[in-house]
Amino acid sequence: KTIFFISHSLNQVREFCKTGMWIEGGELVEFGDIDEVCDHYSQYVDEYNAKSEKEKKQIRDEKFEKRLIKKNEKQSLLKKIFK
């Protein structure tokens, strides 16, 4: 059986899981051994938290922008769906 356990608590994740999936901004960043994924995620969080508020906002805005569907892409997608 597969159980999806979603959490930001690295201690709980390490205790409960053998394999980890790190998703950031809607994109898969890493999949693999739980200790490796948690170590890389922890390093990312430390680096992110060390940034200025302006830098953090820029990172968030860039990730959000990637998630938006552009108008021409949306029209193309709608055409594919409603053929």
Secondary structure, 3 states (H helix, E strand, C coil): CCCCCCCCCHHHHHHHCCEEEEEECCEEEEEEEHHHHHHHHHHHHHHHHCCCHHHHHHHHHHHHHHHCCCHHHHHHHHHHHCC
